[in-house]
Amino acid sequence: MTLTAPETPAPPRRAATSPPPRPGAARRAWRTLSPYAYVAPFFTLFAAFGLFPLLYTAFVSLYRVELQTPGDMEWRGLGNYTALLGDTYFWTSLRNTFTIGVLSTVPQLAMALFLAHLLNYRMRGRTFLRTAILLPYATSVAAATLVFAQLFGRDFGLINYALGLIGIDPVDWQTGTLASQIAVSTIVIWRWTGYNALIYLAGMQSIPDELYEAAAMDGASRWRQFFHVTLPGLRPTIVFTVIVSTIGATQLFGEPLLLEGSVSGGISHQYQTLGLYMYEQGWGFFHLGRAAAIAWVMFLLIVVLVGVNALIARRRSRGERGEGSAGARRSDPAGRVTRAPRLRRTDHTVRTHAGRTDRTDRSDREEAGR
């Protein structure tokens, strides 16, 4: 009789692990095309309501087209553009657009920067002030312009009444050239100062607090902190607001139209902008071809002004970088320019602790001698 050891059961065999199924062709295609599908609605609307009108306006500007018969188009080439160069009212509207743009943009951005600097500090009712400062932007341009038209009235206007209290003669705000342009610029300043102030405030809050703390430890006042910390940190924001304000000043239309209710911009076209001039040519004199040419002149003018602003900002930033790198260099007695060595924070710390240790040892020795 033989004894046999019981057989041990064999371990269960593991099932072969199969690789995860690869996505199908349709799923791979959707992963590739889904980002474009998400942004497609914007580009579709932009092509329908932005790009197509722009190109069609350029096409119409090369023809003689009347509003009564838009189907009858006569080829003129650059005739509409050359006609603008010989029109005195075109140059008047261009000059008025530039003057009103300067009168409204410069004070507007300066006041917005000052208000943002005040709202950046802790004060009571800061949230309410930040909300209230945006109310002029939310007000209808028609309602605001009609109110200001009453304020700038010649005979019964509140502004002339206030000027009379201090001995100044009444001003004809709607007939004088400079006076009417100041009136239009005042409306623009009132509407857009709060909007730009909030943009500046957002830019100020992105500046690190450590810079202000370091400036305060060095004894810098709030105004010195504003000029040496806030303004350099707000440079990209300032460039953005200047560009947006330039575009808005070039397209100014509602304020000068509703100030007196005239498309001509006053009796002698004293405050007629390019927007009013285009509207007068297209819907007043029914010259759609010339109005399209004016629209393209405005578009090219905006492109040139934006390019000039960007170029000036870029050159200024490069100049400041060059001054900073030149300030970090020094010349040796031989006349060679070398870069000034930077003091590492660790070395400064070691030297500081070493100085403190030496002073401590010296005081201990003096105590022992006594």
VENZIGI-V820728 format. One record per helix or strand of 3 or more residues. SS is the DSSP state (A for helix, B for strand). FROM is the first residue (numbers start at 1). TO is the last residue. If there is no record, write none. Layout:
# VENZIGI-V820728
ss = {SS;SS}
from = {FROM;FROM}
to = {TO;TO}
This chain:
# VENZIGI-V820728
ss = {A;A;A;A;A;A;A;A;A;A;A;A;A;A;B;B;A}
from = {25;79;88;126;135;141;158;177;209;222;235;254;274;288;329;337;345}
to = {60;85;119;132;138;151;165;205;217;233;250;260;284;327;331;339;369}
